[in-house]
């Protein structure tokens, strides 16, 4: 019954968003309580933690044999993060990029994006390629930890200090919140995947299409909330850093883990339609943000360009159904 499938998708998205919010917030509180630096919390827990819904949904999809949802979710979320979320955030308030750390991440994200295009040229992400992605992810994680332990004058560090003050919250309550929110995350991801697969079957569309649209935007809601809240507080570097961390996590860890569990066969449209869009948006973000010798700045007009590009892509998806 279609109504039940829609209920599963809507309920799954809502619970994913709320549980991810609680999980990230509680994890950040626990990390701060244990003495982790604000920069490390922001770069790992916030940047990567907001992508936990993408990981769980992709893993659930691969386990169920729906690799289209897994790939569509990961790459569609990257496209939504840049086109929709960065675009919308810049329209609300232009994003000025001072952080040297982020300027080192921008070209790295571009390189990783084009590496994935190379991997998927044969329309499959096999286990050896997935393993390479995971190895790169853990190397990146190690570099992030080293950077996060340094006392830095970088503007991103200042944003993190403001965002994550030392907390005195009951530690047992915090740990309980982490476990309960993780449990809800897992259950809601299963609901979302089940509903999405049933809708795709009943509408006669591919699971890739559902993954690129409903699932991708839904699992990107935590990133949207984090970036908009950050820019409204004037924490511009945090707003961009959240998206960079998320896209790196999606490209390396989400696709890598899903590919290790089961090799993922890709539709030709992934290579010839979706990957070029993801690559182009990543290149646009690099050019807009890098600054080339001065602080980078994504202004409102550029934000509108990003949103328009995303909407044009979504319209093209519907046109080619």
Buried (B, 14 or more C-beta within 10 A) or exposed (E): EEEEBBEBBBBBBBBBBBBBBBBBBBBBBBBBBEEBBBBBBBBBBBBBBBBBBBBBBBBBBBBBEBBBBBBBBBBBBBBBBBBBBBBBBBBBBBBBBBBBBBBEBBEBBBEBBBBBBEBBEEEBBBBEBBEBBBEBBEEBBEBBBEBBEEEBEBBBBBBBEEBBEEBEBEEEEBBEBBEBBBEBBBBBBBBBBBBBBBBBEEEEBBBBBBBBBBBBBBBBBBBBBBBBBBBEBEBBBBBBBBBBBBBBBBBBBBBBBBBBBBBBBBBEBBBEBBBEBBBBBBBBBBBBBBBEEEBBBBBBEBBBBBBEBBEEBBEEBEEEE
